[in-house]
């Protein structure tokens, strides 16, 4: 929708960049707040409130307000959607003590379907109905989903409810423990690298493939193939996480996916890029749900804070990695920038070596295996 917004409002590229910037700032601010409050209140209630804010901002955007107000709506869209994302992860992670990876990968598989189909649907809607009606239609669809969530929320039950007397030293102590955990920082950076890899690939690969001689439509489909791989991988890893240690899954899978995409980059043909991104998407796509699942095993009564912290890393990766790759492409070469980008799965594999699995978690994973 970004090019349509630019034409509709008659704004510059720099002004258009304010929209994703406002969205990112909204996400970061609300996630920092969520790290403090998520486990002090009912996570499902907060998630529904966040979704309502997101939904209301969509309706306001469909009214085609002045550009400065539209940017404000994107701030609330970013805040509401990312908090819904974080607490959705937190709620799913509490569904089963030994099946966290299973439920979280199912959730992220659904995220992947949205990431694949969303741009296709939005593009067709804008072409057929224009910007205002498209935003209004999306807002109405979101309202229907919101109504469904409200109807179902009364019957939601945890199979792994947090114990009331675990956090004896208060929430501030729990936050301190979480932030001092090397595991949390490692898994946070793994999540940052993965999402940065996916978003920067979607940002730059179409232009790079076009420069290799492909038409723009074909170049854009390479991004779709990455998401096809990611979706298939997440649903597959929901099963694999029940059988194998999740740390090993992160290491081995990203090593395989990283090796394939680096070889494709070195050979540098369009056909191999398509294969490489399908394979790397399949093997690397489960990084975030697996990291959230591992962290919830280590800190089983901080699901809200864990998810908020990791989604904060995710939002940061979405904001900075595409920019870094663009700077490298402009100042060194486009091919070198793509090579650096495609090293991300290998870096994730290297970082995952340093994730420490405590004895209790290791025993439970062996029983699960």
C-alpha positions in Angstrom: 0.0 0.0 0.0 3.0 2.3 0.4 3.2 3.5 -3.2 -0.5 4.2 -3.2 -0.3 6.2 0.0 2.6 8.2 -1.6 0.5 9.1 -4.7 -2.7 9.7 -2.7 -1.2 12.1 -0.3 1.4 13.6 -2.7 4.3 13.1 -0.3 8.0 12.4 -0.8 9.8 9.1 -0.2 11.2 10.5 3.0 7.8 11.4 4.3 6.4 8.0 3.3 9.2 6.5 5.4 7.6 8.1 8.5 4.8 5.5 8.4 6.9 2.3 9.0 9.0 4.4 11.4 6.0 5.4 13.4 4.8 1.8 13.3 8.2 0.6 14.6 8.4 3.2 17.4 4.9 2.3 18.6 5.9 -1.3 18.7 9.1 -0.7 20.6 7.5 1.6 23.2 4.6 -0.8 24.0 6.9 -3.8 24.1 9.2 -2.2 26.7 6.1 -1.4 28.8 4.8 -5.0 28.3 8.1 -6.4 29.7 7.2 -4.7 33.0 3.4 -5.3 33.1 2.7 -8.4 31.1 2.8 -11.0 33.9 1.3 -8.7 36.5 -2.1 -8.6 34.8 -4.3 -11.0 32.7 -2.4 -11.5 29.5 -5.4 -12.4 27.5 -7.3 -9.3 28.5 -4.3 -7.1 27.6 -4.0 -8.9 24.3 -7.7 -8.2 23.5 -7.3 -4.6 24.4 -4.2 -4.3 22.2 -6.1 -5.9 19.3 -9.0 -3.4 19.8 -6.6 -0.5 19.6 -5.1 -1.9 16.4 -8.6 -2.4 15.0 -9.7 1.1 15.9 -6.5 2.6 14.3 -7.4 0.7 11.0 -10.9 2.2 11.0 -9.4 5.7 11.6 -6.9 5.2 8.8 -9.6 4.3 6.3 -11.1 7.8 6.8 -8.1 9.2 5.0 -7.1 11.7 7.7 -4.4 14.3 7.2 -1.0 12.7 6.7 0.3 13.7 10.2 -2.7 12.0 11.7 -2.3 8.9 9.5 1.3 8.6 10.8 -0.2 8.7 14.3 -2.6 5.9 13.4 0.4 3.9 12.2 2.0 4.4 15.6 -1.1 2.8 17.2 -1.2 0.1 14.5 2.4 -0.8 15.3 1.7 -0.7 19.1 -1.5 -2.8 19.0 -0.3 -5.4 16.5 3.0 -6.0 18.1 1.5 -6.3 21.6 -1.1 -8.7 20.2 1.8 -10.6 18.7 3.8 -10.8 21.9 1.0 -11.8 24.1 -0.3 -14.2 21.6 3.0 -16.0 21.9 2.9 -15.8 25.7 -0.6 -17.3 25.8 0.4 -20.1 23.4 3.5 -20.9 25.4 1.3 -21.6 28.5 -0.8 -24.3 26.7 1.5 -27.2 27.5 4.5 -27.7 29.7 6.3 -30.1 27.3 4.6 -29.0 24.0 5.6 -25.3 23.8 7.6 -25.7 20.6 4.6 -27.5 19.1 2.0 -24.8 19.8 4.3 -21.9 19.1 5.4 -23.2 15.7 1.7 -23.7 14.8 1.1 -20.1 15.8 4.1 -18.9 13.7 3.0 -21.0 10.8 -0.2 -19.0 10.8 1.8 -15.8 11.0 3.7 -17.1 7.9 0.5 -17.7 6.0 -0.5 -14.1 6.7 2.9 -12.8 5.6 2.6 -14.7 2.3 -1.0 -13.8 1.5 -1.3 -10.4 3.0 0.7 -8.4 0.4 -1.0 -10.3 -2.4 -4.5 -9.6 -1.1 -3.7 -6.0 -0.2 -2.3 -5.3 -3.7 -5.4 -6.7 -5.4 -7.7 -4.8 -3.0 -6.0 -1.5 -3.6 -6.1 -2.0 -7.4 -9.8 -2.9 -7.3 -11.2 -0.7 -4.6 -8.7 2.0 -3.8 -6.9 2.8 -0.5 -9.8 3.9 1.7 -12.1 1.0 0.9 -9.3 -1.5 1.2 -8.4 -0.2 4.7 -12.1 -0.2 5.7 -12.5 -3.8 4.4 -9.4 -5.0 6.4 -10.7 -3.2 9.5 -14.1 -4.9 9.1 -12.4 -8.3 8.7 -10.3 -7.7 11.8 -13.5 -6.7 13.7 -15.0 -10.1 12.8 -12.0 -11.9 14.2 -12.1 -9.7 17.3 -15.7 -10.6 17.9 -14.8 -14.3 17.6 -12.0 -13.8 20.1 -14.4 -12.2 22.6 -16.8 -15.1 22.2 -14.1 -17.7 22.8 -12.2 -15.9 25.5 -14.5 -17.1 28.3 -13.6 -20.8 27.5 -9.8 -20.3 27.2 -8.0 -22.5 29.7 -4.3 -23.0 30.4 -3.0 -26.6 30.7 0.1 -25.1 32.2 -1.1 -22.3 34.6 1.6 -20.2 36.3 1.9 -20.8 40.1 0.8 -17.8 42.2 3.7 -18.0 44.7 6.7 -18.3 42.4 7.7 -14.7 42.1 8.3 -14.1 45.8 10.7 -11.1 45.3 8.3 -9.0 43.1 8.2 -8.2 39.5 11.3 -6.0 39.5 13.5 -8.9 40.6 12.0 -11.1 37.9 12.8 -8.6 35.2 16.3 -8.2 36.5 16.9 -12.0 36.4 15.5 -12.1 32.8 17.7 -9.3 31.6 20.8 -10.8 33.2 20.3 -14.1 31.5 22.9 -14.8 28.8 20.4 -17.2 27.2 17.8 -14.5 26.8 20.3 -12.2 25.0 21.5 -15.0 22.8 18.0 -16.0 21.8 17.0 -12.4 21.4 19.9 -11.8 18.9 19.0 -15.1 17.1 15.5 -13.8 16.7 16.8 -10.4 15.5 19.0 -12.0 12.9 16.3 -14.3 11.6 13.6 -11.6 11.2 16.2 -9.1 9.9 17.2 -11.8 7.3 13.5 -12.3 6.2 12.6 -8.6 6.1 15.8 -7.5 4.4 15.5 -10.3 1.9 11.9 -9.1 1.0 13.2 -5.5 0.8 16.3 -6.0 -1.4 16.1 -9.3 -3.3 13.4 -8.2 -5.8 15.7 -5.3 -6.8 18.7 -7.5 -6.9 17.0 -10.2 -9.0 15.7 -7.5 -11.4 19.3 -6.3 -11.8 20.2 -9.8 -12.9 17.7 -9.6 -15.8 14.4 -10.9 -14.4 11.2 -8.9 -14.8 9.8 -7.2 -11.7 6.9 -9.6 -11.2 9.1 -12.7 -11.3 11.6 -11.0 -9.0 8.9 -10.3 -6.4 7.8 -14.0 -6.5 11.2 -15.0 -5.0 10.0 -13.4 -1.7 6.9 -15.6 -1.9 9.0 -18.7 -2.3 10.9 -17.8 0.9 7.6 -17.6 2.8 6.4 -20.9 1.3 9.6 -22.5 2.8 9.1 -20.7 6.1 5.4 -21.8 6.4 6.2 -25.5 5.6 9.2 -25.4 8.0 7.2 -24.1 10.9 4.4 -26.7 10.6 7.1 -29.4 10.2 9.1 -28.1 13.2 5.9 -28.1 15.4 6.2 -32.0 15.1 10.0 -32.1 15.3 10.0 -30.1 18.5 8.2 -33.0 20.2 10.9 -35.4 19.2 14.2 -33.6 19.3 15.9 -31.0 21.6 15.0 -27.5 20.4 18.5 -26.1 20.8 19.8 -28.8 18.4 17.0 -28.0 16.0 18.1 -24.4 15.9 21.7 -25.2 15.4 21.5 -28.0 12.8 18.6 -26.4 10.8 20.3 -23.0 10.4 23.6 -24.7 9.6 21.9 -26.5 6.7 19.8 -23.6 5.6 22.8 -21.2 5.8 25.1 -23.5 3.8 22.6 -23.8 1.0 21.8 -20.0 0.7 25.5 -19.1 0.8 26.3 -21.6 -2.0 23.5 -20.1 -4.0 24.9 -16.6 -3.4 28.4 -17.6 -4.4 27.2 -19.3 -7.6 24.8 -16.3 -8.1 22.1 -17.5 -10.5 18.4 -16.7 -10.3 17.4 -20.4 -10.2 19.7 -21.2 -7.3 18.5 -18.1 -5.4 14.9 -19.5 -5.6 16.0 -22.9 -4.4 18.3 -21.4 -1.7 15.6 -19.2 -0.2 13.0 -22.0 -0.2 15.5 -24.3 1.6 16.8 -21.6 4.0 13.2 -20.5 4.8 12.2 -24.0 5.6 15.2 -24.7 7.9 15.5 -21.2 9.5 11.9 -20.3 9.8 11.3 -21.8 13.2 14.0 -19.8 15.0 11.6 -17.3 16.9 9.0 -19.9 18.1 11.8 -22.3 19.2 13.6 -19.5 21.1 10.4 -18.4 22.9 9.8 -22.1 23.8 13.3 -22.6 25.2 13.1 -19.4 27.2 9.7 -20.4 28.6 11.2 -23.6 29.8 14.0 -21.8 31.6 11.7 -19.1 33.0 8.3 -20.9 33.1 6.4 -18.2 35.0 7.4 -15.2 32.9 5.7 -16.0 29.6 4.5 -12.4 29.0 7.9 -10.8 29.7 9.8 -13.4 27.6 7.5 -13.0 24.6 7.6 -9.2 24.9 11.4 -9.1 25.1 11.9 -11.4 22.1 9.4 -9.6 20.0 11.2 -6.4 20.9 14.3 -7.9 19.4 12.2 -9.0 16.4 10.9 -5.4 15.9 14.5 -4.0 16.2 15.7 -6.5 13.6 12.9 -5.4 11.2 14.0 -1.8 11.6 17.8 -1.9 11.4 18.9 -4.9 9.3 17.3 -3.8 6.0 19.0 -0.4 6.5 22.4 -1.9 7.2 22.2 -4.0 4.0 21.2 -1.0 2.0 24.2 1.0 3.3 26.5 -1.9 2.4 25.0 -2.2 -1.1 25.4 1.5 -1.7 29.0 1.8 -0.4 30.5 -1.6 -1.3 28.5 -3.7 -3.8 25.0 -5.1 -4.1 26.3 -8.7 -4.3 28.5 -8.3 -1.2 25.5 -6.9 0.7 23.4 -9.9 -0.3 26.2 -12.2 0.8 26.3 -10.5 4.2 22.5 -10.8 4.5 22.6 -14.5 3.7 25.2 -15.2 6.4 22.4 -14.6 9.0 21.4 -18.3 9.3 25.0 -19.3 9.8 25.4 -16.6 12.5 22.3 -17.9 14.2 23.7 -21.5 14.2 27.0 -20.1 15.7 25.1 -18.2 18.4 22.9 -21.2 19.3 26.0 -23.1 20.4 26.2 -20.9 23.5 22.6 -21.5 24.6 22.8 -23.3 28.0 20.2 -25.9 28.7 19.7 -26.5 32.4 19.5 -30.0 33.8 15.7 -29.9 34.4 15.0 -28.8 30.8 17.5 -31.3 29.4 15.8 -34.1 31.3 12.4 -33.1 30.1 13.6 -32.9 26.5 15.1 -36.3 26.7 11.8 -37.7 28.0 10.0 -36.0 25.2 12.5 -37.4 22.7 
